[in-house]
Amino acid sequence: MMSQFAQDIIAKGKPDWLNQGEQKGEAKMLTRQLRRRFGTVPDWASAKITEADFSSLEEWGLRVLDARSLDEVFAD
């Protein structure tokens, strides 16, 4: 049995603040993965991460597993 609050949240979809929190978490994880894999993350890559939408962050997070360079991670 769910509370009315939980039912309201589910009915309305995710609140904006929750989406923003998930995006920040994804950006933080990607940055940590890049540091671990390639060392220092240059300013241009940090800027791309900061400006990216959630789906791009997810895609880059997968690419980091196979990429041989930062350029491969962020290739369009």
C-alpha positions as CSV (number, residue, x, y, z in Angstrom):
1,M,0.0,0.0,0.0
2,M,1.5,3.3,-1.1
3,S,1.1,6.7,0.5
4,Q,-0.9,9.3,-1.3
5,F,2.4,11.3,-1.7
6,A,4.0,8.4,-3.5
7,Q,0.9,7.9,-5.7
8,D,1.0,11.6,-6.6
9,I,4.7,11.4,-7.6
10,I,4.1,8.4,-9.8
11,A,1.1,9.9,-11.4
12,K,2.9,13.2,-12.2
13,G,6.1,11.6,-13.3
14,K,9.5,12.4,-11.9
15,P,9.8,15.9,-10.4
16,D,12.3,18.2,-12.1
17,W,14.6,18.3,-9.0
18,L,14.9,14.5,-9.2
19,N,15.8,14.6,-12.8
20,Q,18.4,17.2,-12.1
21,G,19.8,15.1,-9.3
22,E,20.1,12.1,-11.5
23,Q,21.9,14.2,-14.2
24,K,24.4,15.5,-11.7
25,G,25.1,12.0,-10.4
26,E,25.6,10.7,-14.0
27,A,28.0,13.6,-14.7
28,K,29.9,12.9,-11.5
29,M,30.2,9.2,-12.3
30,L,31.3,9.9,-15.9
31,T,34.0,12.3,-14.6
32,R,35.3,9.7,-12.2
33,Q,35.4,7.1,-14.9
34,L,37.3,9.4,-17.3
35,R,39.8,10.2,-14.6
36,R,40.4,6.6,-13.8
37,R,40.7,5.6,-17.4
38,F,42.6,8.6,-18.9
39,G,44.0,10.6,-16.0
40,T,43.3,14.3,-15.9
41,V,40.1,15.5,-17.5
42,P,40.7,18.6,-19.6
43,D,38.6,21.7,-19.4
44,W,36.9,21.1,-22.7
45,A,35.7,17.7,-21.6
46,S,34.5,19.0,-18.3
47,A,32.6,21.7,-20.1
48,K,30.9,19.2,-22.4
49,I,29.9,17.1,-19.4
50,T,28.4,20.1,-17.5
51,E,26.4,21.2,-20.6
52,A,25.2,17.7,-21.6
53,D,21.8,16.2,-21.3
54,F,21.1,13.0,-19.4
55,S,21.1,10.7,-22.5
56,S,24.4,12.0,-23.7
57,L,25.9,11.4,-20.3
58,E,24.6,7.8,-20.3
59,E,26.0,7.2,-23.8
60,W,29.4,8.6,-22.9
61,G,29.4,6.5,-19.7
62,L,29.1,3.4,-21.9
63,R,31.6,4.5,-24.4
64,V,34.3,5.1,-21.8
65,L,34.5,1.3,-21.4
66,D,35.8,0.7,-24.9
67,A,37.2,4.1,-26.0
68,R,41.0,4.4,-26.5
69,S,40.9,8.2,-26.1
70,L,38.8,11.0,-24.8
71,D,38.0,12.0,-28.3
72,E,36.4,8.6,-28.9
73,V,34.3,9.0,-25.8
74,F,32.9,12.3,-27.0
75,A,32.8,11.6,-30.8
76,D,29.4,12.6,-32.4
